[in-house]
Amino acid sequence: MMITVSVSEFRNNLASYLSRVLQGTKLLIKDDKRKVEFAEVKRMQTFDKESYLKALERARGTFAKERHPEWASLKRVESWLRSTRRQSDRIFKI
């Protein structure tokens, strides 16, 4: 959800707007007189190392060279990458 407020309203109710931001609301601050948007305030995402490590653990073994023979050596990876890129450069006529 996004809320648009004026600078003076934000200044007068700073604590309540910041608590809304902590709950996930985006806040757009603008100057009504000049019709200018000053800032967008939103909650920062933080890096959760524990959940990242759990995701890595769950994904372990997904990309094994036994399942992907095109990744067995550096030369084969280069060849696979070049052919994949060539395929994506195709032009389709409609």
Beta strands, then each sheet from edge to edge (+ up, - down):
strand 1: 2-6
strand 2: 26-31
strand 3: 36-41
sheet 1: 1+ 2+ 3-
end
